[in-house]
Amino acid sequence: MESFKVHEIFSLEDFKESIPFTAIGARTCYSSGDLNYLLNDPRVVSKEERAKFLSKLGNYKHFSVFAHSFAYKDLNTLEEEKLNKIVGKELQDLPKDKKAEIAAIKIAATRFKSYYNPKYKTVIGISLRHYLEELLETDEKRYFETFNKMAEYDIPIEPLGYKDDIWLIGLLKEYDGYAVFYIDNVSRIMTHQLVRHTALNYSQRSQRYVKEDENLLIIPPSIKESNCQIENDKILKIIKDIVKEISEYIKNTDTKDSLKEKIAKRVEKFLSSEENRSIKNLFRYIDQLTEIIYDYTVYSCKIKREDARFILPHGRKTTIVVSGTLSWIKDFITKRTDPHAQWEIQKVANAMKYLLEKQNIEV
């Protein structure tokens, strides 16, 4: 049986409507800015800068961000010669529509996270990730030229809706559709739960590369509302003293003055805050303690962020881009709007449901 490649079936133009979502996903990984910042980032909105940025990702073989660009194709529209290559010589005498159906099933069975629904027998959905991975295997020169061609497709990103720190930024409605969400101000605890839905695609703010300075801890409602008090206020005083002591060490290192000033202001604000014995305040104090240890490790000890982050709480705020076919998005919503789901992921699922229904998508 002859081998075939996805780039022989799909063209770059098939993905043109959703190429900018790959840039949004990638910049989310490497930036602390919010969506408004990203929508004005040259690496997202400038054709030339976006092409350079995506080419850099291509050089790193950072393929996962390209999964946010997705396209469907009815294989019955392909030339019969291409269908014959996919199905093999022994099936070449079948009717064209039957060969297209077999080809769609074969691609679905052999390509990671491709999508097939028997309701549309000759249709297959794949991401730009598939296209690029297989193009690199075949023609490296053409692979790198493709990133420059992406600059020709200058489709602006216009968010379709917002609810509770969640934006619907992209939506395909044909066949089984495809949706792209930008989710902000959630904890890494929530995203640890979210990424268990492995059929979806994710690009998350990186603690390896993005500064954690002044990032916030997500505090659960049950902690905020608790009347529980710390009996011994010495605990809070000890934490404050440690923070003050380490901040003094940072002042005497060769760290940039602008960074030292920023850290000093944050520490000063923390040290002057009210000493409240609530459990909520203890959460905040511990977060500030880990923050100052993180700062000291990175700026004074010159340890890479990717190792210094081990001290940070997993309740830290993060940002993530999520995309997937509507069928898999709906599966996530069904499971995580259940009352047994934890409060934060329930909130996300309900917001996604609301945003899709506003687009007349039945969930």
C-alpha positions in Angstrom: 0.0 0.0 0.0 1.3 3.4 -0.9 2.1 5.9 1.8 0.4 9.3 1.8 0.9 12.6 3.6 -1.7 15.0 5.0 -0.2 17.9 3.1 -1.0 16.1 -0.1 -4.7 16.2 0.8 -5.0 19.5 2.6 -3.5 22.9 1.6 -2.3 25.7 3.9 -5.2 27.7 2.5 -7.6 25.3 4.2 -6.5 26.6 7.5 -6.3 30.3 6.7 -9.3 31.4 8.8 -7.8 30.0 12.0 -4.0 30.5 11.6 -4.0 33.5 14.0 -5.3 31.3 16.8 -2.0 29.5 16.8 -0.2 32.8 17.5 -2.6 33.6 20.3 -2.0 30.1 21.8 1.8 30.5 21.5 1.9 34.0 22.9 -0.2 32.8 25.9 2.6 30.4 26.7 5.3 33.1 26.7 3.5 36.2 27.9 1.9 37.5 31.2 -0.3 39.9 29.2 -4.1 39.6 29.1 -6.2 39.0 25.9 -6.4 42.7 25.1 -2.6 42.8 25.3 -2.3 39.8 23.0 -4.7 41.2 20.5 -2.4 44.1 20.1 0.8 42.1 20.2 2.7 42.5 16.9 3.5 38.8 16.9 -0.2 38.2 16.7 -1.6 41.1 14.6 1.3 42.0 12.3 1.6 39.7 9.3 5.4 39.9 9.1 6.0 39.6 12.9 3.5 36.7 13.2 5.3 34.9 10.3 8.7 35.4 12.1 7.3 34.2 15.4 5.6 31.2 14.0 8.7 30.3 12.0 10.7 30.4 15.3 8.2 28.0 16.8 8.5 25.8 13.7 12.3 25.8 14.2 11.7 24.6 17.8 9.2 22.0 16.5 6.7 23.4 19.0 3.8 21.8 17.1 1.2 21.7 19.8 0.2 25.4 19.3 -0.7 24.7 15.7 -3.5 22.4 16.9 -5.6 25.5 17.5 -6.0 25.9 13.7 -8.4 23.3 12.3 -10.1 22.4 9.1 -12.5 19.9 7.6 -12.4 18.5 4.1 -14.8 16.4 2.1 -12.5 13.8 0.5 -15.1 13.2 -2.2 -13.8 16.5 -3.7 -10.3 15.1 -4.1 -8.9 13.9 -7.5 -9.4 10.2 -7.8 -5.6 9.7 -8.1 -5.1 11.0 -4.6 -7.9 8.8 -3.2 -6.3 5.8 -4.9 -3.0 6.6 -3.1 -4.7 6.7 0.2 -6.8 3.5 -0.1 -4.3 1.4 -2.0 -4.2 -0.5 -5.2 -6.5 -3.3 -4.1 -9.4 -0.8 -3.6 -9.0 1.4 -6.6 -12.0 -0.2 -8.4 -14.5 0.9 -5.8 -16.9 3.8 -6.5 -15.3 7.2 -5.7 -17.6 8.0 -2.7 -16.7 4.7 -1.2 -13.0 5.3 -1.6 -13.5 8.8 0.0 -15.2 7.1 3.0 -12.4 4.6 3.4 -9.8 7.3 3.1 -11.5 9.4 5.8 -11.6 6.4 8.2 -8.0 5.6 7.4 -6.8 9.1 8.2 -8.9 9.1 11.4 -7.3 5.8 12.5 -3.7 6.9 11.8 -3.5 10.6 12.6 -3.3 11.9 16.2 -6.4 13.8 17.2 -7.9 13.9 13.7 -11.7 13.8 13.8 -14.2 11.6 12.0 -18.0 11.3 12.4 -19.9 8.5 10.4 -22.7 11.1 10.0 -20.4 12.8 7.4 -18.9 9.6 5.8 -16.4 11.2 3.5 -15.3 14.1 5.7 -12.2 14.3 7.9 -11.1 17.0 10.2 -7.4 17.7 11.0 -5.3 20.4 12.6 -2.5 22.4 11.1 -0.3 20.5 13.4 -0.8 17.3 11.3 0.0 19.3 8.1 3.2 20.7 9.4 4.5 17.6 11.1 4.2 15.5 7.9 5.4 18.3 5.7 8.7 18.5 7.8 9.2 14.8 7.2 8.9 15.2 3.5 10.3 18.6 2.5 12.2 20.7 5.2 12.8 23.6 2.8 9.1 23.8 1.9 8.2 23.4 5.6 10.1 26.6 6.6 8.7 28.5 3.6 5.2 27.7 4.8 5.6 30.0 7.8 6.2 33.0 5.5 3.1 32.0 3.5 1.1 32.2 6.7 1.6 35.9 6.7 -0.5 36.2 3.5 -3.6 35.1 5.5 -4.2 38.2 7.6 -7.5 37.3 9.3 -8.2 39.5 12.3 -9.3 37.9 15.6 -12.5 39.3 16.9 -13.7 37.6 20.1 -17.3 36.4 19.8 -18.3 36.6 23.5 -17.2 36.9 27.1 -18.3 35.5 30.4 -16.5 35.1 33.8 -12.9 35.7 32.4 -13.6 33.4 29.5 -13.7 34.5 25.8 -14.9 32.5 22.8 -12.3 33.7 20.3 -12.9 31.3 17.4 -15.7 29.2 16.0 -16.2 26.9 13.0 -19.8 25.7 12.6 -19.5 23.4 9.6 -19.8 19.6 10.2 -18.9 19.0 13.8 -17.4 22.5 14.3 -14.4 23.7 16.2 -14.2 26.2 19.0 -11.3 28.1 20.5 -11.5 29.6 24.1 -9.2 31.9 26.0 -9.5 31.3 29.7 -7.9 33.7 32.2 -7.7 34.1 36.0 -7.9 30.4 36.9 -5.7 28.3 39.1 -3.3 25.6 38.0 -5.4 23.3 40.1 -8.2 23.9 37.7 -6.1 23.4 34.6 -4.6 20.2 36.0 -8.3 18.9 35.9 -9.0 20.5 32.5 -6.1 18.9 30.7 -7.3 15.4 31.7 -9.8 15.9 28.8 -7.2 14.7 26.4 -9.2 15.1 23.2 -8.9 18.9 23.5 -5.8 21.0 22.7 -4.1 23.4 25.2 -1.6 26.2 25.3 -0.9 27.4 28.9 1.0 30.2 30.4 4.5 28.8 31.1 6.2 29.1 34.4 9.4 28.1 32.7 9.6 31.3 30.7 7.1 33.8 32.2 7.9 35.9 35.3 5.7 35.0 38.3 6.2 38.4 39.9 3.0 39.7 41.5 1.0 36.8 40.1 -2.1 36.1 42.3 -3.1 33.1 44.2 -6.6 31.9 43.5 -8.4 31.6 46.8 -11.5 29.3 46.9 -14.8 30.8 48.1 -14.9 28.4 51.0 -11.6 29.8 52.3 -12.7 33.4 51.8 -16.0 32.8 53.6 -14.5 30.7 56.5 -14.7 32.1 60.0 -11.7 29.9 61.0 -9.0 31.9 62.8 -5.3 31.2 63.5 -5.0 30.9 67.2 -1.4 32.0 67.4 -0.5 35.2 65.5 3.2 34.4 65.9 2.9 32.3 62.7 2.0 35.4 60.6 4.8 37.4 62.3 7.4 34.7 61.5 6.4 34.6 57.9 6.6 38.4 57.6 10.0 38.4 59.2 11.3 35.8 56.8 9.9 37.8 53.8 11.6 40.9 55.1 14.9 39.2 55.7 15.1 37.6 52.2 14.1 40.8 50.6 17.1 42.5 52.2 19.4 39.8 50.6 17.9 40.6 47.2 18.6 44.4 47.7 22.3 43.6 48.0 22.7 41.5 44.9 23.5 42.4 41.3 19.9 42.1 40.3 18.7 44.9 38.0 17.6 48.0 40.0 14.2 48.1 38.3 13.5 44.5 39.4 14.8 45.2 43.0 12.5 48.3 43.2 9.6 46.3 42.0 10.2 43.5 44.5 10.8 46.1 47.3 7.4 47.8 46.6 5.6 44.5 46.7 7.3 43.5 49.9 6.6 46.8 51.5 2.9 46.6 50.6 2.8 43.1 52.1 4.6 44.0 55.3 2.3 47.0 55.9 -0.9 44.9 55.3 -3.2 44.2 58.2 -2.3 41.2 60.4 -5.5 39.3 60.2 -5.7 35.8 61.8 -8.2 34.5 59.2 -7.3 31.3 57.2 -7.6 33.4 54.1 -4.8 35.6 55.3 -2.6 32.6 56.0 -3.1 31.5 52.4 -2.0 34.9 51.3 1.0 35.0 53.6 2.2 31.6 52.5 1.9 32.7 48.9 4.0 35.8 49.6 6.6 33.6 51.3 6.9 31.3 48.3 7.0 34.4 46.1 10.0 36.0 47.9 11.8 32.6 47.9 11.2 32.4 44.2 12.5 35.9 43.6 15.6 35.2 45.7 16.2 31.9 43.8 15.9 33.5 40.4 17.4 37.0 40.9 20.0 36.4 43.5 21.0 32.7 43.1 20.6 32.9 39.3 18.6 29.7 39.1 16.4 29.2 36.0 12.7 29.9 36.5 11.9 26.4 35.3 13.6 25.1 38.5 12.7 28.0 40.9 8.9 27.5 40.2 9.0 24.2 42.2 8.4 26.3 45.3 5.2 28.0 44.0 1.8 26.9 45.1 -0.3 25.1 42.4 -3.2 27.5 43.3 -1.3 30.2 41.4 -3.2 32.1 38.7 -2.7 31.0 35.1 -4.1 31.5 31.6 -4.8 28.8 29.0 -6.1 28.6 25.4 -8.4 25.6 24.8 -9.7 24.3 21.5 -11.5 21.3 20.1 -14.3 20.0 18.0 -17.7 21.0 19.3 -18.5 17.3 20.1 -15.5 17.1 22.5 -16.1 20.6 23.9 -19.7 19.5 24.7 -18.4 16.3 26.3 -16.3 18.4 28.6 -19.2 20.7 29.4 -21.5 17.7 30.2 -19.0 16.2 32.6 -17.8 19.4 34.3 -21.2 21.2 34.8 -22.2 18.2 36.9 -22.7 19.3 40.6 -20.0 16.9 41.7 -17.3 18.8 39.7 -15.2 21.3 41.7 -16.4 24.9 41.8 -13.8 26.4 39.6 -14.0 24.0 36.7 -17.8 24.1 37.0 -17.6 27.9 36.5 -15.5 27.5 33.4 -17.7 24.8 31.9 -20.9 26.9 32.5 -19.3 29.9 30.9 -18.3 27.9 27.8 -21.9 26.5 27.6 -23.3 30.0 27.8 -21.0 31.4 25.1 -21.8 28.5 22.7 -25.5 28.9 23.3 -25.2 32.6 22.5 -23.9 31.5 19.1 -27.0 29.2 18.6 -24.9 26.1 19.3 -27.0 23.5 21.2 -25.1 22.1 24.2 
